[in-house]
Amino acid sequence: MSSPEVVVHPDTDTTASDAADRLITALAAAQAARGAASVVLTGGGVGIAMLREVASSPRRDTVDWGAVEVFWGDERFVPAGDAERNDAQAREALLDALPLDPARVHPMPPSDAPEEAGGGDPDLAADVYAKTLSSAAARLGGDAIPAFDVLLAGCGPEGHVLSVFPDSPAVHATAAGVVAVRDCPKPPPTRVSLTLAAARHAREVWLVATGEGKAEVIARAHAGAAETDVPIAGLRGTERTLWLLDEAAAGDLT
Ligand SMILES: O=C(O)[C@H](O)[C@@H](O)[C@H](O)[C@H](O)COP(=O)(O)O
């Protein structure tokens, strides 16, 4: 597992635009090296802002988007198309503008999906997504969880990443898999999330975080807090862990 490399930018806009630039470079490089590329998207303000930056980048078409596999690290368990869904926000910010292959875009099940597709029950949705991941792993490398090229994550002021919150059932779920999250402190309360152990299958994990509200937990994670207290601390890539921060979020790092 890699240790975090920290890159500090002046503000949220420059953080989002650097993250976008790096994502384009990383996906194009993965395609050159392996023919395929995969990315795990996140919700949250800066996660969606960076997708808008990819959409408007002059370098956008250096990636063969039709060959990119798109996943989500967590999702709000609400109906398809609901504006609260991370996938709906990502489609609006970027995905609808790209020539993606729909068969390679893997949203987590919405709450109103048919039962066999994971609707109605977040535990069922988690099981369905675990199957999606294991069949993708057969194509992309990996066992039950693919070796994603880049996993993007935001974080909360209490240290959550994905929908894995401090001292919650999800942070105590140590197996690499997908879990239902109930009573989530950040609304909406019902979600589906990769576990930290699943996220650690990614080659590169990028934490993109801005604002002084994140400074304290980022410093605690950097100083070696337990992942059960500060889940950010447990988010690592097999090859690289990159923290793309602004000055405010990095303000408590020594
Ligand atoms: O569903 C979600 O809300 C996210 O996936 C969550 O993990 C988010 O990325 C962070 O809470 C950061 O959100 P902000 O960038 O809006 O602070």
The ligand as an ORCA input file, in Angstrom:
! r2SCAN-3c Opt
* xyz 0 1
  O     -22.352     10.903     -1.574
  C     -21.564     11.711     -1.114
  O     -21.921     12.696     -0.490
  C     -20.112     11.492     -1.347
  O     -19.702     10.495     -2.101
  C     -19.257     11.902     -0.192
  O     -18.330     10.946      0.235
  C     -18.589     13.185     -0.613
  O     -17.633     12.939     -1.583
  C     -17.952     13.930      0.526
  O     -18.917     14.096      1.525
  C     -17.405     15.283      0.116
  O     -18.438     16.112     -0.267
  P     -18.172     17.665     -0.544
  O     -17.104     17.732     -1.618
  O     -19.501     18.166     -1.012
  O     -17.737     18.258      0.756
*
